[in-house]
Amino acid sequence: MSCTEQNGALCMDAFNTSELAPSSEIAPVGCIPYEKDYEGYWRALRGAIEREEISDRGAVISDLIIDYNPGHYTAWEYRRKWSVQEGLVNEEIQYAAEQVVSNPKNYQVWHHHRRLVEILDKPVDALELTRNSLEEDAKNYHAWSYRQWIVKKFDLFSNEHEFVSKFIDADVRNNSAWNYRYFLIRETKFGPHSHFVEEPSLVQETSYAIRKSRLAPHNESPWNYIRALTRLARMPLVDVVGLVDALRDSNPQATIDNRFAAHLYADILAESDSRADKEAAAKLFQNLRDSDPCRRRYWDHKLSTIQKSISRS
């Protein structure tokens, strides 16, 4: 039940709301100058909640509040209870989808849609909804997060690798897409959904990240992705096939000038049993300390650790 396209006062007049005044008024520490209509809608909804009334007029009032403030959690919770009571969950989920289009960065809107999906126990239009939202804004955290939940809950992994690859291909700096790719690998290679054997192997994924890093060397995402993969596999960096060679074969000066590549390369060398490799790692940490003064203490710690390792070798 929506009044967003109508005059709010006329919507209110369609119901007798005079008895919905709450028994007490809120005394805020700092008074926010809300519009008079909004204050009236909120007082009416508080009155309905106080009376434990879940009704059509309450749904109308909650819609008016949401039109003013889409982040109003109480109004969304009221609508959820009303839609369940009236058997209108399917209609309400369509209303929520429309609100997502209007308010794609609003957490409460996405959460309301999720709660309704949980009630129906089926994904309805969630994949399409998130895809459309991401096509409008490929870095919408709410859409990526919700898609993770939908895919995992309903075991919808089969086409997701291709889906996220398109976003990384379009913008290699899309950190949210890299995070989603890691989620897919974690779930399909190491989690309960590992029966999807067509998913790329760890070596393939590492090679993929290295290729993408060359498109934007100073983008941190692919470097973090490589680290995350090795931790997921409980594998030392030095054992990742092709990783060391790829870094060694790249332009040495470019590796030194790139903080992310230099850090990764230094950590790989530090894991080596070779004293020469450890000394090379120490030199890289020295360069990082000098070129990245904001993290000087961190690089001092790394340098101190590798120097102790060298003294013991």
MOLINHU-V853750 format. One record per pair of residues at least 4 apart in sequence whose ideal C-beta (glycine too) atoms are under 8 Angstrom apart, sorted by the first residue. I is the first residue (numbers start at 1). J is the second residue. Records with the same first field share a line. If there is no record, write none. Layout:
I: J + J
This chain:
1: 56 + 59 + 60 + 63
2: 63 + 95
3: 8 + 11 + 60 + 63 + 64 + 67
4: 63 + 64 + 66 + 67
6: 10 + 11
7: 11
8: 12 + 37 + 41 + 64 + 67
9: 13 + 37
10: 14
11: 60 + 63 + 64
12: 17 + 40 + 41 + 44 + 60 + 61 + 64
14: 57 + 60
15: 56 + 57 + 60
16: 57
17: 44 + 47 + 57 + 61
19: 47
20: 43 + 44 + 45 + 47 + 48 + 51 + 53
21: 43 + 44 + 47
22: 43 + 46 + 47 + 50
23: 50
25: 43
28: 32
34: 38 + 39 + 42
35: 39 + 68
36: 40
37: 41 + 64 + 68
38: 42 + 65 + 68 + 69
39: 43
40: 44
41: 45 + 61 + 64 + 65 + 68
42: 46 + 65
43: 47
44: 48 + 61
45: 49 + 58 + 61 + 62 + 65 + 74 + 75 + 78
46: 50
47: 51
48: 53 + 54 + 55 + 57 + 58 + 61 + 78
49: 53 + 74 + 78
53: 58
54: 58 + 78 + 81 + 82 + 85
55: 59 + 82
56: 60 + 82 + 86
57: 61
58: 62 + 78 + 82
59: 63 + 78 + 79 + 82 + 83
60: 64
61: 65
62: 66 + 75 + 76 + 78 + 79 + 82
63: 67 + 75 + 79
64: 68
65: 69 + 72 + 75
66: 70 + 72 + 75 + 76 + 79 + 99
68: 72
69: 75
70: 99 + 102 + 103 + 106 + 108 + 109
71: 106 + 107 + 108
72: 76 + 108
73: 77 + 108
74: 78
75: 79
76: 80 + 108 + 109 + 111 + 112
77: 81
78: 82
79: 83 + 92 + 95 + 112
80: 84 + 92 + 112 + 115 + 116
81: 85
82: 86 + 88
83: 88 + 89 + 91 + 92 + 116
84: 89 + 119
88: 92
89: 93 + 116 + 119 + 120
90: 94 + 120 + 124
91: 95
92: 96 + 116
93: 97 + 113 + 116 + 117 + 120 + 124 + 125
94: 98
95: 99
96: 100 + 109 + 112 + 113 + 116
97: 101 + 113 + 125 + 129
98: 102
99: 103 + 106 + 109 + 112
100: 104 + 109 + 110 + 113 + 129 + 133
101: 132 + 133
103: 109
104: 133 + 136 + 137 + 140 + 142 + 143
105: 137 + 140 + 142
106: 110 + 142
107: 111 + 142
108: 112
109: 113
110: 114 + 142 + 143 + 145 + 146
111: 115
112: 116
113: 117 + 126 + 129 + 146
114: 118 + 146 + 149
115: 119
116: 120
117: 121 + 122 + 123 + 124 + 126 + 150
120: 124
122: 154
123: 127 + 150 + 153 + 154 + 156
125: 129
126: 130 + 146 + 147 + 150
127: 131 + 147 + 150 + 151 + 156
128: 132
129: 133
130: 134 + 143 + 144 + 146 + 147 + 150
131: 135 + 163
132: 136
133: 137 + 140 + 142 + 143
134: 138 + 140 + 143 + 144 + 147 + 167
136: 140
137: 143
138: 167 + 170 + 171 + 174 + 176 + 177
139: 174 + 175 + 176
140: 144 + 176
141: 145 + 176
142: 146
143: 147
144: 148 + 176 + 177 + 179 + 180
145: 149
146: 150
147: 151 + 180
148: 152 + 180 + 183
149: 153
150: 154 + 156
151: 155 + 156 + 157 + 160
152: 187 + 193
155: 193
156: 160
157: 184 + 187 + 188 + 193 + 196
158: 196
159: 163
160: 164 + 180 + 184
161: 165 + 181 + 184 + 199 + 200
162: 166
163: 167
164: 168 + 177 + 180 + 181 + 184
165: 169 + 181
166: 170
167: 171 + 174 + 177 + 180
168: 172 + 174 + 177 + 178 + 181 + 212
170: 174
171: 177
172: 212 + 215 + 216 + 219 + 221 + 222
173: 216 + 219 + 221
174: 178 + 221
175: 179 + 220 + 221
176: 180
177: 181
178: 182 + 221 + 222 + 224 + 225
179: 183
180: 184
181: 185 + 225
182: 186 + 225 + 228 + 229 + 232
183: 187
184: 188 + 199
185: 189 + 190 + 199 + 200 + 202 + 205 + 229 + 232
186: 190 + 191 + 232
187: 191 + 192 + 193 + 194
188: 193 + 194 + 196 + 199
189: 194 + 199 + 201 + 202 + 232
190: 194 + 232 + 233
200: 204 + 205 + 208
201: 205
202: 206 + 229 + 233 + 235 + 240
203: 207 + 240 + 241 + 242
204: 208
205: 209 + 225 + 229
206: 210 + 226 + 229 + 240 + 241 + 242 + 243
207: 211 + 242 + 246
208: 212
209: 213 + 222 + 223 + 225 + 226 + 229
210: 214 + 222 + 226 + 242 + 243 + 246
211: 215
212: 216 + 222
213: 217 + 219 + 222 + 223 + 261
214: 250
217: 254 + 258 + 260 + 261
218: 258 + 259 + 260
219: 260
220: 224 + 260
221: 225
222: 226
223: 227 + 260 + 261 + 263 + 264
224: 228 + 260
225: 229
226: 230 + 237 + 240 + 243 + 264
227: 231 + 237 + 264
228: 232
229: 233 + 240
230: 235 + 236 + 237 + 240
235: 239 + 240
236: 240 + 271
237: 243 + 264 + 267 + 268 + 271
238: 244 + 268 + 271 + 272
240: 244
242: 246
243: 247 + 268
244: 248 + 268
245: 249
246: 250
247: 255 + 261 + 264 + 265 + 268
250: 254 + 255 + 261
251: 255
252: 256
253: 257
254: 258 + 261
255: 261 + 262 + 265
256: 262 + 284 + 287
257: 262 + 291
258: 262
259: 263 + 288 + 291 + 292
260: 264
261: 265
262: 266 + 284 + 287 + 288
263: 267 + 284 + 288
264: 268
265: 269 + 284
266: 270 + 281 + 284 + 285 + 288 + 302 + 306
267: 271 + 281
268: 272
269: 277 + 278 + 280 + 281 + 284
270: 277 + 278 + 281 + 305 + 306 + 309
272: 277 + 278 + 281
273: 277 + 313
274: 278
275: 279 + 310 + 313
276: 280
277: 281
278: 282 + 306 + 309 + 310 + 313
279: 283 + 310
280: 284
281: 285 + 306
282: 286 + 303 + 306 + 307 + 310
283: 287
284: 288
285: 289 + 299 + 302 + 303 + 306
286: 290 + 299 + 303
287: 291
288: 292 + 295 + 299 + 302
289: 293 + 296 + 299 + 300 + 303
292: 296 + 299
295: 299
296: 300
297: 301
298: 302
299: 303
300: 304
301: 305
302: 306
303: 307
304: 308
305: 309
306: 310
307: 311
308: 312
309: 313
